[in-house]
Amino acid sequence: MDIVSSAEDVVVKAVRNAAKRANPGIEKLLEIHLRNTTNSGLELAYRDPKRFKECVSKLFGEYSNRLLEILIIKEIKDILGIKEEINTLEEAVELLRGLI
């Protein structure tokens, strides 16, 4: 597994875990929405975190988007075992790209 795909895998796993934690049905709904609107899947969270958040916000609303973002950040921190303060998905992805 190369470095980029492993970093992307961490983010996708974090999105899946966060979605399941929020509501088990959200994961599939989010995947369908992303495929229909961006022709991408959950990997969009790694490849273009800003666009991912815009899509989530359009689907679930701004506040639910922020809640999911916080859950994703927590999952990334848990997977990597880091304690640093991270406030946005963009920060988490940048940190991840620097670590892996």
N, C-alpha and C positions, 0 to 999 in steps of 0.2 A: 504494500500500500504506500503510495507516495505521500509526501508531506501535505500537499493541498487537499487531496481526497480525505486524509485522516482528519484534518482540521474541519473540513466540510462535514464529515461524518459526526464529529463532536457536536456541531451546531444542529444538525438534523436530529440527532438523538435528543439533544436538549429541547428542541421544539416539540418533538413527539412526547417527551416526558411532561413538559409544561402543559401541553394541550390536554393530555390525559388527566393531569392533576386538576386543571380548571373544570373540565367536563369531558368524559370519554368520547362523546359524539363530535367534539370540536375538531379533532384531528382530521377525520375524513372530510368533513365540511370544508375545512381550510384547504386541504389538498385539492379538492374539486374546484374551489374558487380560484386558487392559484393557477391551476391548469387552464381553466377557462379564461382567465383575465391576463395571464402573463406567459402562458405556455411553459411554465416552470412548476416545480414542486416545492417541497419544503426547503430544498437547497438554496432557494432564493434568499433565505434568511442569512446565509453565509455570503453568497455572491453579490447581493445588493440589499443590505439590511434596511436601508431607508425605504426602498421600494416595497420590501416585504411588509414593513410597518404600515405603509400607506394602504396596501391591499387589506391588511388585517383591520385597519381602522374603517375602511369602506364597508367591510363585511360585518364587523361587530360593534363599531363605534369607537370613539376616541378613548373613553375610559377603559373599556374592555381591552383595547389594544395595549394600553399602558400596563394593565394588570398582566396580560400575557407576556409582555416584554420583561417585566420584573421577574416573572416565573422562569422565563427562558434564561435570563442572566443568572438567577440562582442555580439553575440546573447546570449551566456551563461552569460556574464556580465550583459546584459540588463534583462534577465529573473530573475537573482538573485539580481539585484540592487547593484552590487559591483563596486567599482572604482579602485581596485588594478590593477597594470600593470601586464598583462599576455602576454607572448610572444609565447607560444606554446600550442597546444592542450593538450599535456601531462601535462603541468602546470595547465591548466584549469581543467582537470579531477582530478588531485591530490587535488587542492583547493576545488573542488566540493565534493570530497569524504570526506574531512575534515569538510565541512560545514553541509552536510546532514547526 
